[in-house]
């Protein structure tokens, strides 16, 4: 099973971006997506941005992931 997580691009240098994924910054390869800019949301999987997504859906997905973590027993 593959899991991609939404992240917001905060910096781009050539084909590598710094992406904020739920407060953690990760270097992400942009070679698989076109026409992305700082501020855009992308789905990140295994260090690659695999798809651009709209902000509303990205935030909704991040909220679901956050809520799932709150239900985990300690």
Z-matrix of the N, CA and C atoms (Angstrom, degrees):
N
C 1 1.435
C 2 1.528 1 108.77
N 3 1.309 2 115.93 1 139.56
C 4 1.464 3 121.58 2 178.40
C 5 1.518 4 109.26 3 -105.86
N 6 1.316 5 115.12 4 145.79
C 7 1.457 6 120.04 5 176.89
C 8 1.511 7 108.89 6 -130.65
N 9 1.307 8 116.30 7 119.63
C 10 1.457 9 121.73 8 174.44
C 11 1.518 10 108.25 9 -108.62
N 12 1.322 11 116.02 10 140.50
C 13 1.459 12 121.20 11 -176.88
C 14 1.522 13 109.35 12 -120.28
N 15 1.330 14 118.20 13 135.66
C 16 1.462 15 120.21 14 178.37
C 17 1.524 16 112.03 15 -67.38
N 18 1.310 17 114.71 16 143.21
C 19 1.455 18 121.06 17 175.08
C 20 1.520 19 109.58 18 -146.69
N 21 1.335 20 116.24 19 154.92
C 22 1.464 21 121.43 20 -179.63
C 23 1.518 22 109.16 21 -103.64
N 24 1.320 23 115.60 22 129.28
C 25 1.458 24 121.22 23 179.46
C 26 1.529 25 108.95 24 -70.64
N 27 1.336 26 115.68 25 126.90
C 28 1.464 27 119.29 26 -179.74
C 29 1.530 28 112.14 27 -113.45
N 30 1.332 29 116.67 28 -16.09
C 31 1.461 30 120.27 29 179.39
C 32 1.523 31 108.49 30 -160.95
N 33 1.340 32 116.89 31 142.76
C 34 1.459 33 121.41 32 177.82
C 35 1.520 34 109.07 33 -129.47
N 36 1.343 35 115.39 34 132.58
C 37 1.457 36 122.14 35 173.72
C 38 1.525 37 106.94 36 -135.13
N 39 1.340 38 115.90 37 103.29
C 40 1.461 39 122.26 38 -177.26
C 41 1.528 40 109.42 39 62.94
N 42 1.327 41 118.81 40 -116.10
C 43 1.471 42 120.35 41 -179.04
C 44 1.521 43 112.56 42 -105.39
N 45 1.328 44 117.11 43 11.32
C 46 1.469 45 121.30 44 179.30
C 47 1.524 46 108.85 45 -115.55
N 48 1.324 47 115.12 46 133.83
C 49 1.463 48 120.60 47 178.57
C 50 1.516 49 110.02 48 -120.97
N 51 1.328 50 115.54 49 151.74
C 52 1.457 51 120.70 50 165.48
C 53 1.527 52 104.67 51 -93.20
N 54 1.321 53 114.69 52 125.77
C 55 1.458 54 120.83 53 -176.05
C 56 1.520 55 108.57 54 -122.63
N 57 1.330 56 116.06 55 132.09
C 58 1.454 57 122.09 56 175.56
C 59 1.524 58 108.05 57 -88.01
N 60 1.328 59 115.33 58 114.39
C 61 1.462 60 121.77 59 178.72
C 62 1.525 61 107.29 60 -114.73
N 63 1.315 62 116.20 61 99.95
C 64 1.471 63 122.39 62 179.56
C 65 1.530 64 112.33 63 52.13
N 66 1.342 65 116.33 64 42.48
C 67 1.447 66 120.84 65 176.50
C 68 1.521 67 114.99 66 92.01
N 69 1.311 68 117.66 67 -7.53
C 70 1.455 69 122.16 68 177.77
C 71 1.523 70 108.37 69 -107.58
N 72 1.335 71 116.53 70 131.99
C 73 1.462 72 120.35 71 179.81
C 74 1.519 73 110.19 72 -93.99
N 75 1.334 74 114.89 73 130.34
C 76 1.458 75 121.21 74 -178.05
C 77 1.511 76 109.59 75 -130.12
N 78 1.342 77 116.32 76 143.41
C 79 1.456 78 119.83 77 171.03
C 80 1.518 79 107.59 78 -77.44
N 81 1.324 80 115.85 79 133.37
C 82 1.456 81 121.82 80 -174.38
C 83 1.517 82 109.69 81 -135.07
N 84 1.311 83 116.33 82 133.17
C 85 1.452 84 122.18 83 178.81
C 86 1.530 85 109.03 84 -80.05
N 87 1.333 86 116.44 85 132.88
C 88 1.472 87 121.84 86 -177.47
C 89 1.523 88 113.69 87 -103.04
N 90 1.318 89 118.30 88 9.12
C 91 1.462 90 120.56 89 -174.01
C 92 1.531 91 114.23 90 -62.87
N 93 1.312 92 118.86 91 -19.30
C 94 1.463 93 121.41 92 -176.26
C 95 1.529 94 113.77 93 -94.95
N 96 1.319 95 117.56 94 -4.28
C 97 1.463 96 120.76 95 -179.02
C 98 1.527 97 110.19 96 -124.28
N 99 1.317 98 115.84 97 152.77
C 100 1.461 99 120.97 98 179.22
C 101 1.519 100 110.56 99 -115.72
N 102 1.309 101 115.21 100 154.91
C 103 1.455 102 122.68 101 171.17
C 104 1.534 103 113.58 102 55.06
N 105 1.329 104 116.33 103 50.86
C 106 1.464 105 119.93 104 175.03
C 107 1.518 106 109.24 105 -109.16
N 108 1.316 107 115.16 106 148.96
C 109 1.461 108 122.08 107 -177.77
C 110 1.517 109 110.17 108 -135.36
N 111 1.325 110 115.42 109 165.29
C 112 1.455 111 120.33 110 174.25
C 113 1.530 112 108.00 111 -55.90
N 114 1.318 113 116.24 112 133.50
C 115 1.469 114 121.98 113 -178.38
C 116 1.514 115 113.45 114 99.56
N 117 1.335 116 117.48 115 -19.13
C 118 1.468 117 120.94 116 178.13
C 119 1.521 118 110.53 117 -73.16
N 120 1.324 119 115.68 118 153.58
C 121 1.462 120 122.18 119 173.52
C 122 1.516 121 108.92 120 -101.14
N 123 1.326 122 115.17 121 139.46
C 124 1.464 123 121.89 122 176.80
C 125 1.520 124 108.74 123 -133.39
N 126 1.315 125 115.60 124 157.45
C 127 1.455 126 120.91 125 172.29
C 128 1.518 127 106.87 126 -89.70
N 129 1.340 128 116.55 127 125.46
C 130 1.460 129 122.34 128 -177.27
C 131 1.521 130 109.18 129 -107.48
N 132 1.339 131 115.10 130 129.76
C 133 1.462 132 121.68 131 176.60
C 134 1.520 133 108.41 132 -141.40
N 135 1.311 134 116.67 133 124.87
C 136 1.472 135 123.25 134 175.93
C 137 1.523 136 112.55 135 52.86
N 138 1.342 137 116.22 136 38.93
C 139 1.459 138 120.26 137 176.49
C 140 1.516 139 115.39 138 83.84
N 141 1.324 140 117.64 139 4.13
C 142 1.459 141 122.39 140 179.28
C 143 1.520 142 110.53 141 -120.79
N 144 1.322 143 116.39 142 139.75
C 145 1.463 144 120.80 143 167.86
C 146 1.525 145 105.48 144 -78.70
N 147 1.325 146 116.82 145 122.51
C 148 1.465 147 119.21 146 -175.71
C 149 1.523 148 113.18 147 -107.27
N 150 1.334 149 116.98 148 -13.96
C 151 1.463 150 119.68 149 179.90
C 152 1.521 151 109.56 150 -165.22
N 153 1.307 152 116.37 151 141.83
C 154 1.459 153 122.13 152 172.69
C 155 1.525 154 107.50 153 -82.04
N 156 1.334 155 117.33 154 144.92
C 157 1.466 156 119.72 155 177.52
C 158 1.524 157 109.84 156 -140.75
N 159 1.334 158 115.58 157 160.06
C 160 1.463 159 117.94 158 -178.56
C 161 1.528 160 110.30 159 -80.49
N 162 1.321 161 114.99 160 154.64
C 163 1.458 162 122.07 161 -173.79
C 164 1.522 163 112.37 162 -59.16
N 165 1.319 164 117.39 163 -42.58
C 166 1.468 165 121.04 164 -177.80
C 167 1.533 166 110.89 165 -58.94
N 168 1.318 167 117.21 166 -47.14
C 169 1.457 168 121.14 167 -179.71
C 170 1.532 169 111.29 168 -68.56
N 171 1.334 170 116.92 169 -37.25
C 172 1.462 171 120.57 170 178.67
C 173 1.530 172 110.41 171 -62.37
N 174 1.322 173 116.81 172 -47.24
C 175 1.462 174 120.92 173 -179.48
C 176 1.524 175 111.52 174 -65.49
N 177 1.314 176 116.68 175 -37.46
C 178 1.461 177 121.42 176 177.53
C 179 1.540 178 109.95 177 -62.99
N 180 1.317 179 116.47 178 -44.55
C 181 1.468 180 121.26 179 179.59
C 182 1.528 181 111.14 180 -65.02
N 183 1.335 182 117.18 181 -43.81
C 184 1.462 183 120.25 182 178.38
C 185 1.527 184 111.59 183 -61.70
N 186 1.324 185 117.35 184 -36.78
C 187 1.468 186 121.81 185 177.73
C 188 1.534 187 110.59 186 -64.83
N 189 1.312 188 117.35 187 -41.65
C 190 1.472 189 121.33 188 178.08
C 191 1.518 190 110.26 189 -62.44
N 192 1.331 191 116.29 190 -43.96
C 193 1.467 192 120.26 191 179.27
C 194 1.527 193 110.20 192 -62.31
N 195 1.332 194 116.32 193 -43.17
C 196 1.464 195 121.26 194 178.42
C 197 1.527 196 110.66 195 -61.01
N 198 1.329 197 117.01 196 -45.35
C 199 1.468 198 121.25 197 -179.93
C 200 1.522 199 111.59 198 -63.01
N 201 1.314 200 118.12 199 -36.25
C 202 1.471 201 121.10 200 177.83
C 203 1.520 202 110.72 201 -63.39
N 204 1.321 203 116.68 202 -38.74
C 205 1.461 204 120.84 203 179.04
C 206 1.516 205 112.86 204 -66.04
N 207 1.324 206 116.87 205 -30.67
C 208 1.470 207 120.45 206 179.57
C 209 1.510 208 112.35 207 -70.96
N 210 1.326 209 117.58 208 -22.34
C 211 1.452 210 121.35 209 -179.03
C 212 1.513 211 113.37 210 -88.18
N 213 1.321 212 117.86 211 0.32
C 214 1.458 213 121.62 212 -178.19
C 215 1.524 214 110.55 213 -78.55
N 216 1.344 215 116.80 214 128.57
C 217 1.464 216 118.13 215 178.54
C 218 1.535 217 111.27 216 -66.47
N 219 1.335 218 115.51 217 147.51
C 220 1.472 219 121.00 218 -178.38
C 221 1.506 220 112.57 219 -78.10
